[in-house]
């Protein structure tokens, strides 16, 4: 059954925290994987899930830094993962699958924003590779454990998706790089990934969601100058539909809610914000609330999945499609 892209009036909102949405929810015996779960919103997500009883696996590019960040949080383990390196993705997935554990939640939280033009792997644009392709490969590699657990897979997008559809004729920006168009494309890819995964995985009991966490000051903006940060802040503040700036605890709330909320039982494939399903955005919306039509397009989602499979050489659903 297709989930409608409309609010369901959850009782939570922009000021809700990760702890708020988990109140009364017992995650004992559940296993979550949180990429980038050692800094910013990822660390707040790890803390909240662990406090509710979940065992949290944090795959990290900087393993030592990750271990230091999560020290003192019970129920957290750290492993090594570089999302732009398909061999690293495969190695992490193989190590995890060898542990014979089921997965209840995957939160694809790691990402980069507005970086200088950077090529990784076989010449891929870094934002598309890090934010989308690495997570695509990771979920497909982990699929046996995800399917056994009937997991929820949460793809952290943002309202940055409103800046750009997929550049189908030049996804790696080989003919002129624009860091904000590249970021927008990567965030649209996050939403389309969740949409297609939900379509493919729902018969196995796996549901997927994407989301905008909100406007939060974190290390995600590390590539930006002070002048650029001031300009971006002004753009966000000028948006008539922006719900305001959030603390990291509030910023982590929607991804935690999407991963755990009983209200979402039987639902999937939708883009969320402020701890609810988002409404469709107006055509001219930029850095405001709601989801643009190109990020909820089933044909675009299927096309992106095929492209991602071609680029990464991984598709857990080949025999099913």
C-alpha positions in Angstrom: 0.0 0.0 0.0 1.3 3.4 -1.0 1.8 5.9 1.9 0.3 9.3 1.3 2.8 12.2 1.3 0.8 14.2 3.9 1.0 14.9 7.6 -0.4 12.4 10.1 -0.4 14.8 13.1 1.9 12.9 15.4 1.8 15.3 18.3 5.5 16.1 17.8 7.1 19.0 16.1 10.1 21.1 15.3 11.1 21.5 18.9 10.8 17.8 19.8 14.0 16.1 20.7 15.2 12.5 20.1 14.5 11.7 23.7 11.0 13.1 23.4 10.1 10.8 20.5 11.5 7.8 22.2 9.7 8.3 25.5 7.9 5.0 26.4 9.6 3.1 23.6 11.8 0.1 24.7 14.5 -0.8 22.1 16.0 -3.6 24.2 17.2 -6.4 22.0 17.1 -4.2 18.9 20.2 -3.5 16.7 20.7 -0.2 14.9 23.4 0.8 12.4 24.1 4.5 12.3 26.6 5.8 9.8 28.4 8.8 11.0 27.0 8.0 14.5 29.9 9.7 16.3 29.5 13.4 15.6 26.7 16.0 15.2 23.3 14.6 14.7 24.7 11.1 14.3 26.1 11.2 17.9 22.8 12.4 19.3 21.0 9.6 17.4 23.4 7.1 18.8 23.0 8.4 22.4 19.2 8.4 22.1 18.9 4.9 20.6 21.4 3.4 23.2 19.5 5.1 26.0 16.3 3.4 24.9 18.1 0.0 25.0 19.3 -0.5 21.5 22.7 -1.9 20.5 24.2 0.6 18.1 26.8 -0.2 15.5 28.7 2.9 14.4 30.7 2.4 11.1 33.2 5.2 10.9 35.8 6.6 8.5 37.8 7.8 11.6 37.6 4.8 13.8 39.7 6.2 16.7 37.9 9.5 16.7 34.6 7.6 16.7 35.6 5.3 19.6 36.6 8.4 21.6 33.3 10.1 20.9 31.1 7.2 22.0 33.2 6.2 25.0 30.9 6.1 28.0 27.8 5.2 26.0 26.7 1.7 26.9 25.7 -0.6 24.1 27.8 0.9 21.2 30.4 -0.7 19.0 32.5 1.0 16.4 33.8 -0.5 13.2 35.6 0.9 10.2 33.9 2.1 7.0 34.8 4.5 4.2 31.7 5.1 2.2 33.6 6.3 -0.9 35.5 3.0 -1.0 33.4 0.1 -2.3 36.0 -2.4 -1.0 35.7 -0.9 2.5 31.9 -1.1 2.2 32.1 -4.7 1.2 34.5 -5.5 4.0 32.4 -3.9 6.7 29.3 -5.7 5.4 31.1 -9.0 5.3 32.3 -8.6 8.9 28.9 -7.7 10.1 27.1 -10.6 8.2 29.7 -13.0 9.6 28.4 -12.1 13.1 25.0 -13.6 12.1 23.0 -10.7 13.6 19.8 -9.3 12.4 19.3 -5.5 11.8 16.3 -3.7 13.1 17.2 -0.1 12.0 19.7 1.4 9.5 20.1 5.2 9.7 22.2 6.5 6.8 23.2 9.6 8.5 26.8 10.3 7.3 27.3 12.9 4.7 29.2 16.0 3.4 27.9 19.3 2.1 29.1 21.9 -0.4 32.7 20.7 -0.6 35.1 21.9 -3.2 35.1 19.8 -6.4 36.5 16.4 -5.3 36.8 13.1 -7.1 36.7 9.8 -5.3 36.9 6.2 -6.4 36.6 5.9 -10.2 36.2 9.6 -10.6 32.8 10.0 -8.9 31.7 13.4 -7.6 32.3 13.2 -3.8 28.9 14.4 -2.5 27.0 12.0 -4.7 29.4 9.2 -3.8 29.5 9.8 -0.1 25.9 10.7 0.6 24.2 8.3 -1.9 26.3 5.7 -3.6 28.2 4.5 -0.5 24.9 4.1 1.4 23.3 2.4 -1.6 26.1 -0.1 -1.7 26.0 -0.6 2.1 22.3 -1.3 2.3 22.5 -3.8 -0.6 25.5 -5.5 0.9 23.7 -5.8 4.3 20.4 -6.9 2.8 20.3 -10.4 4.2 20.5 -9.1 7.8 18.2 -6.2 7.0 15.5 -8.5 5.5 15.8 -11.0 8.4 15.2 -8.1 10.9 12.3 -6.5 8.9 14.3 -3.3 9.4 13.4 0.3 8.9 16.0 2.1 6.7 16.2 5.8 7.2 17.9 8.0 4.6 18.9 11.4 6.0 18.2 13.9 3.2 17.5 17.6 3.7 15.5 20.4 2.3 18.7 21.0 0.3 17.0 18.5 -2.1 14.9 21.5 -3.2 18.0 23.0 -4.9 18.3 20.3 -7.6 16.8 17.2 -9.3 19.2 14.5 -10.4 21.5 15.8 -13.2 20.8 12.7 -15.3 23.1 13.8 -18.2 26.0 14.6 -15.9 25.6 13.1 -12.4 29.3 13.5 -11.6 29.5 17.1 -12.8 32.2 16.4 -15.3 31.2 19.4 -17.4 31.1 22.2 -14.8 30.9 21.8 -11.0 28.5 23.7 -8.8 28.8 22.6 -5.1 25.2 23.5 -4.2 23.7 21.8 -7.3 25.8 18.8 -6.4 24.6 18.9 -2.8 21.0 19.3 -3.9 21.4 16.3 -6.3 22.8 14.1 -3.5 20.0 15.0 -1.1 17.4 14.3 -3.8 19.2 10.9 -4.4 18.8 10.2 -0.6 15.0 10.6 -0.9 14.7 8.7 -4.2 16.8 5.8 -2.7 14.4 5.5 0.2 11.4 5.5 -2.1 12.7 2.7 -4.3 14.0 0.7 -1.4 10.6 0.8 0.2 9.0 -0.4 -3.1 11.5 -3.3 -3.4 11.7 -4.2 0.2 8.2 -4.0 1.6 7.3 -7.6 0.8 10.2 -8.6 3.1 8.8 -6.3 5.8 11.4 -3.7 5.2 10.2 -0.1 5.1 12.3 3.0 4.2 11.9 6.7 4.9 13.8 9.9 4.0 13.8 13.1 6.0 14.9 16.7 6.5 16.5 17.0 10.0 16.1 20.8 10.1 18.6 23.7 10.1 21.3 22.9 12.7 24.8 24.3 13.1 27.1 21.3 12.9 30.4 20.2 11.4 28.5 19.5 8.2 29.3 23.1 7.2 33.1 22.7 7.6 33.8 23.4 4.0 32.1 26.8 4.1 33.7 30.2 4.8 32.2 32.5 7.4 30.8 34.7 4.6 29.1 31.7 3.0 27.7 30.6 6.3 26.2 34.1 6.9 24.7 34.0 3.4 23.2 30.6 3.9 21.8 31.5 7.2 20.2 34.5 5.7 18.6 32.4 3.0 17.3 29.9 5.5 15.9 32.7 7.7 14.2 34.3 4.7 12.3 31.2 3.8 8.7 31.7 4.7 8.2 28.1 5.6 11.4 27.4 7.4 10.6 26.0 10.9 13.6 27.7 12.5 17.0 26.6 13.8 17.3 23.5 15.9 19.6 22.1 18.5 21.4 18.9 17.7 19.0 17.0 20.0 16.1 18.4 18.1 17.9 17.8 14.7 18.3 14.1 15.5 14.6 13.7 16.5 13.1 13.1 13.0 15.5 10.4 12.0 15.0 8.6 15.4 11.2 9.0 15.0 11.3 7.6 11.5 13.3 4.6 12.7 11.2 3.8 15.7 7.7 5.4 15.7 4.8 3.0 16.0 2.7 5.5 14.1 4.7 4.6 11.0 3.8 0.9 11.1 2.8 -0.3 7.7 4.0 2.9 6.1 7.0 3.8 4.1 8.6 5.5 1.1 7.8 9.0 2.3 9.9 12.1 3.1 9.5 13.4 6.6 10.3 16.5 8.6 9.6 17.9 12.1 8.8 14.3 13.3 5.9 13.9 10.9 5.4 13.1 7.2 6.0 16.2 5.2 3.6 17.9 2.8 4.4 18.4 -0.9 6.3 21.7 -1.4 5.3 24.4 -3.8 7.3 24.4 -7.1 9.4 27.4 -6.2 10.3 26.4 -2.7 14.0 26.6 -1.8 15.3 25.7 1.6 11.9 25.7 3.1 9.5 23.0 4.3 8.0 20.2 2.2 9.2 17.9 -0.5 9.6 18.8 -4.1 7.9 16.5 -6.7 11.2 15.3 -8.2 12.2 13.7 -4.9 9.0 11.6 -4.7 8.9 10.5 -8.4 8.7 6.7 -8.6 10.1 6.7 -12.2 13.1 8.8 -11.1 13.6 6.5 -8.0 13.7 3.4 -10.2 16.0 5.1 -12.7 18.4 6.1 -9.9 18.4 2.6 -8.5 19.4 1.2 -11.9 22.1 3.8 -12.3 23.4 3.1 -8.8 23.5 -0.6 -9.4 25.5 0.0 -12.6 28.0 2.3 -10.9 28.5 0.1 -7.8 28.0 -3.3 -9.3 25.7 -4.2 -6.4 21.9 -4.9 -6.4 20.4 -7.2 -3.8 17.1 -7.3 -5.8 18.4 -8.3 -9.2 16.7 -11.7 -9.0 13.4 -10.1 -7.9 13.1 -7.4 -10.6 
